[in-house]
Amino acid sequence: MASPARVLVVDDSPTILKVVSAILARNGFDPTVARDGLAGIELVKKGPKYDLVLLDFVMPRMNGYAFCRELRSNPSHRNVPVVLMSAKGDKLRGQFVQQTGAVDAITKPFDARALVAVIEGALSKAAEGRARPVPEGAKMPDEDTIAESVRPSLLARNMRQRTGAEFAQQLSTVMTPAIMSLSPEARTNEAAVMQAVARVMTSEVVSKLTLTLRDLDDTPADAKEVMSGDVSAIPLAEILQLLQMQRQTGVLRVTTNRASITISLRQGLIDLVQARNSSDEFKLGRYFIERGLLTRERLEALLRAKRPHALLGQVLVEAGVATNDDLIAVLERQSSELIYEVLRWPYGRFSFTREPFRPEVEQAHLGLPVSALVLEGFRRVDEWRLMEGTINFDQVVVVDQVALDGVGSGKLTRIEQLVLGAVNGSRTVNEVIKESAVGSFDAIKTIYQFLQSRVLRTRAA
């Protein structure tokens, strides 16, 4: 029985090392990890011989190009196959492969199947002698030559251009079939074309286009994209933990066709989380109501009187409704719950950019730790599944006054009071959640506990 192929994984990210080595081990490879190019070269020199090197490009102490140059300078290991793994893989593939003798390049983020396929392909090429000749280290071009070609200003995709292209594509997808369905004569009739387009511009289509257009307006022209990918391929929890471990500063955007969440990080800590097109439960005013600082009616009156671009939190502080401490507490709760929510998204696109923070981010400066939020988010997911399986959300709930008296209404928390206040004897569980001014998780958890203690009971709608 052949021994498993020995693969050296060289990357400065502990998360990437952990994830990649786990994938390799599950698929029958023997992985070894190194935190940077210098550590990787030392392992190669010590032996035993590796069958393949998976190599990051941008690393401290010794980057990917310098690693390859050192590797090719020693005849005893100059022919070891190398595969680049980098967020810049698509851009670097041609030049890097040619100048370093690498077999292939894979772009981060990648899924397990793609990674295994690239590794197996590279090993097959090497075994069958189909790999290209490797250069001698001394004859490889100066590092400045390749560094110039991958300068961030040239390599990073401009977020505004990408979002603009996405908007144009969405618009074309909607309008082209409507126009092409017309007869050639009708296409020259302006009124007929307008009617055809109006028919396909449903509220759902308009909402999606508006969200994309807002992203276009919100992204600064000088934003530099560092990393992007698919949430279904790499879980958002891994991305957040990676950004925390690397103490990154920038803006992480997570977008679906229905909503968008923006996470501002400073040195790996979350300063503020904001949302577009999210449900009402994540709007800032709801948290002030939950905190008991104002009623729904007072909030609606303040919103009507608010200046168009004024921030609600600042309006409430200026009106004396809340203190700055209240505002920070509300922003912390809103940001935390938005993180819990986005961790549940099964699909979407993410992008991390370096750009100036908005004034409200600078003012909030929450400094929330990622790890604690991720752990709490996972705990909530587990609890959510448990509770959802025991509650019929379409049933009407009523208060059992005897059981409530036994508990003591004076001992109820603010959230419990709000949930019970929304129970009027005719509302279903779903309706109580919506009317309670409490986040859905906390509302469901409270209803679940009340049902268990018989304070609430159900009856048919």
Secondary structure, DSSP 8 states (H G I E B T S, - for coil): -----EEEEE-S-HHHHHHHHHHHHHTT-EEEEESSHHHHHHHHHHSS--SEEEE-SS-SSS-HHHHHHHHHTSTTTTT--EEEEETTHHHHHHHHHHHH--SEEEESS--HHHHHHHHHHHHHHHHTT-S-----GGGS--HHHHHHHT-HHHHS--HHHHHHHHHHHHHHHHHHHHHHTS-HHHHT-HHHHHHHHHHH--HHHHHHHHHHHHHHHHS-TT-EEEEEEETTTS-HHHHHHHHHHTT--EEEEEE-SS-EEEEEEETTEEEEEEEES--GGGSHHHHHHHTTSS-HHHHHHHHHHS-TT--HHHHHHHTTSS-HHHHHHHHHHHHHHHHHHHTT-SS-EEEEEE----HHHHHH---B-HHHHHHHHHHHHHHHHHHHTT--TTSEEEE-HHHHHHH-GGG--HHHHHHHHT--SS-BHHHHHHHTTS-HHHHHHHHHHHHHTTSEEEE--
